Amino acid sequence: MAIGRIPGVNGIPESIIDAKGDLIAGTSADNAVRLAVGTNDQRLVAASGEAAGLKYVSDTQNTVVDAKGDLIVGTGADTVARLAVGTNGHTLVADSGETTGLKWAAASSSGANWALENAGGTALTGAATITISGISGKDKILVLIDEASSANAAAEIGVRVNGVTTSSYYSWGQLLAPQATYSANSFSYMSGGITYIPIGRVSGSASSSISGYSLLTGCNSSGVKAHTSAGGANAGGNSDQRSYVVGGYFNSSSVVTSVSVFSNSGNLDAGTVYVYTSA
């Protein structure tokens, strides 16, 4: 056998080889073809779509990565690219506008970001119920009531959710009803369900007004919505106004889309409500 000859059953001629590193690859029974050597650092992989059933591809493990923390990310079918590591503390987020479909970005703040839903507040006048609607996708809702009053004396003022008027509001806590003179009846407690979240009651004088708040959480999910609420009225020249400090829940499986300030006797005739929300 002469040096340089490539022996074989079918007598594959040495002329099939053209360059250093070329390979002879079978293409079918009793047939072969030359596979040219790949680029430096490429590796040989099976590829049924190629004539030789083989091909050279870039060795991504060795050539794509340049630094500690680099990621190998797909950019298309059988195509990858390097995504350099981000800044300390940044997190990886999806972004279809990026070549790799990913990017490093500063982590979002974990603190609540509150926004006023009803710019400038809403006047509490002209109706027994004043509603702020259009709330969407908010987990926490803060209802702030500033100096609300009713046209009628001894009116209870409270908060309703989604226009619900049934006994779906459960509150537990302190009820304080100041009298002209001390009375044991001035101090009581709440327990169970009524038709609104209580904030306060004006005194025997219609000039009495109420300020307070209700903070609801879990508003953007099914199930009960927890609340903490407090408020009270000034005397307005009389007595028997009520103050509440309560906590409880609103029993509903619907997400919250609106909140209302409600007077159980007479129309609201003064005051402002501010509704803040946070996702």
N, C-alpha and C positions, 0 to 999 in steps of 0.2 A: 504494500500500500504506500503510495507516494505521500510525502509530507504535504499537508494542506488540502488533501482530498477529503471530502465528507462522504463517507461510505453510507450506504443504506440499501434497503431492499429494492427501492424504486430508483436507485442511482441518482439522488438529488445532486445536481451539479453545483460545484463551488461558485459558479458565476452568479448564483442567486444572492450571494452576500456582496454588499456594496460598501459597508463602512464598519468601523469598529463598534462592537456592541449590538450589531444586527442580530435578530433571532429568526429562526425558521419555525413557523407555526402552521399546524395543520388547519386546512380550511374545510376539508371533507375527506371521505375515504380515499386514500392514496393520492391526496393533493396537499400541497404545501405552498406557503407564501412567505415572503420576507416581511418581518416586522422591524421597522427602523427603531434604533435606540431612542429613548426619550430624552428629555431635558435633564440636566444634572439635578439630582435629589428627587426626581419623580419616581413613582413606584408602579409596578406592573399589577394590573387588576383584571379580573375576568370581565368581559363586556360582550354579551351575545349579539349585540347589534353591530359589532365590528367584523370585517371580513376575516380577520385572524382570530376572532373570539377573545382577543386581549387588547388592552390599551394601556398607555402610560398616563398617570394622573399626578397632580401635585400632591406631595405629602404634606397635608395640612398640619399635621402634628408638629412638623419641623420647620415649616416655612411661613405659615400664616401668623403664628404667635411671635410677638416681638418683645413682650415685657410681662412682668408679673401681673396677674390679674386680667390679662387679655382673655376675651371670649371668642370662640369660633361660632359664627351665627350664619344660618342659611339666608341667602338673598334671592334664591330662585331654585328651580329644579336642578339638583346635583351641583349647586354653586354655593360657595361659602365665602365669608369675608371676616376680617378681624374687627372686633369692637374693643377699643382700648378701655382699660379700667377707668371708672369715674373718680370724681373727687371724694375724699373721705366723707362718710356720712350720707352720700347720695344713694338713691335706690334705683333699681332697674325698672323702667316702665315701658309699656307698649307705645309705639308712635309710628303709624303707617307712613308718615311723611319722611321718615329716615330711611337711608339705603338698606340698613339691616332690619328695619321694622322695630328697633329697640333704641332706647337712649338712657343715659344716666341723668337723673334730675334730683334736685333738692327734695328731701322728704317733706310732705305736707305737714303743717302744724297740727298737733293733736288737740289743741285747744278749741273750744267752741267759738264759732264766728257768727255773732248775732247781727241780724239786719232788721230794720224797721219795715214791716209789710205795708203799713198805711202811713205814708209820708205825711208828717205834720200832725198825725193823730186824727181821730174821728170824733166829731161832736156827738155828745149823748143827749140829743134833743129830738122831740117830735114824735116819738114812738115808744112803746113799752119794751121793744127789743131792737137793739142796734147791732147789725151783723157785719163782720169783716170777713169776706170770702176770698176765693182765689188762692188759698194756701195749697202748696203742692210740694211733696217730697221733703217735708220737714219733720225731724224727729222731736224737736223741743219747741214749745210755744210758750211765750211769756206774755200774759195779758196784764197790763198796768192800767188801773182805773184811777183817775185823778178828779176828786171832788164831784163825783156823780150825785145827782139828786133826783127825786121823783116829785111829781105834782101833788102826790098824796102823802100824808103823814104816815109813819110806821110802815113804810114800804120796804120790803126786802129787796136787795140788789145782789145779783149773782152772775155767774158765767154759765153759758150753755155751749155745747159742742155739736157741730153739724146740724143744728136746729132740732136736736132731740129734746122732747118735752116729757118723756116718760121718767119713771123713777129709776134712772140708770146711773145716778151720781151718788157715790158712797163716800161719806166723810166721817172722820173720827177726830175729836179734839175738843178745844175749849170754846164755850159760848159765854160771853160777858155782857150782861144787860144792866148798865148802871141806872139806879133809881135816884130820885131826889134825896132820899135818905138811905142809909145802908139797909140792905135786905139780903137774907140768905138766898133768896130767889135770883139774885143778881148773877150768881155763879152756877153754871150748868155745863153739860157736855153734849156733844153730838155723837150719834151712832146710827148707822144704817143709811138707807137710800132715800133721796128726795129728787125733785125734778130739776135741780140746778146745783152748781157748786156755790155755797154761800160765801159772800164777801162781807156784807154788813147790812144793818137795818137803820134807816133814818129814825130819828126820835119822834116824839109826839108833835113836833113842829115840822112842817113841810120845808122849812128853810134849812133843815139839817142836810148835811152832805156826807158822802162816803168816799174814802180812798183805800185802795188795797191792790192785791195782785193774786194771780193764779199761775203757777208754773206747771205745765203739762209735759210729760215725757212719754216716749213710745208712740208718738203720734203718726208715724209713717209705717206702722206695722199692724198686723191683725192682733186681736186680743185686747185686754184692758189697757187703758192709758192712766198712768199714775199722776197724781197732782199733789202739790203742796200749795196751800192758799191761806191768806190772812188779810184782814182789813177791819175797818171800824168807822164809825160815824162820829161827827161832832154833835153837841147837844142842840145847837140851833135854838136856844131859849127854852128847851124842854128837857125831858128825860126819857128813859127806856129805849135809848138807841142800843144797838147791838154791835159787838165786835166778835170776830171769829179768828181762831188760829187752828186750822184743821189740815189734815192730810187724808188721802184716800185714792179713789180711782173712778174713772169713767168706764162703764162696762159696755164696750162696743167692739166689734171685729172690723169696723170700717176705718180706713185711714182718715185723718182729720183734714178737712178742706175748708172749714170755716169755724169761727168762734163768735159768740154773741154776748153782749151785756144785757141783762134782763131785769126788769122791775115787775114784781108780782102785784103791784097796785098802783095804777096811774102811769102816765107816760113819763119817761125820762125827760127832764127839762133843763139839765145843766151838766157840765163836766166833759171830760175827754178820755178816750181810751186809746192806748198805744199797744200795738201788737208786734212783738219781736219774735223772730224765728231763727232756728239754727238747725242745720242738717244733722 
